[in-house]
Amino acid sequence: MNTLNLKIDGMHCGGCAERLHSLLVKEDGVEEATLSADENSGKVVFGPSATSEENIIGIIERAGFTAQRA
């Protein structure tokens, strides 16, 4: 398992974080997603054979947020 720590801009409330969490955990290979709107951050634990950092960042950006490795 790999861990991806992210700075995520655009999450303004817990609802934003919850919506993004729902999208991330649907991705094959994502084992855990922890998001904080208060800290504009996220941690995603994933299996690198099933998905990639680029795919995870793409999910976040398609949802309307910006993300970069922290």
Secondary structure, DSSP 8 states (H G I E B T S, - for coil): -EEEEEEEE---SHHHHHHHHHHHHTSTTEEEEEEETTTTEEEEEE-TTT--HHHHHHHHHHTT-EEEE-
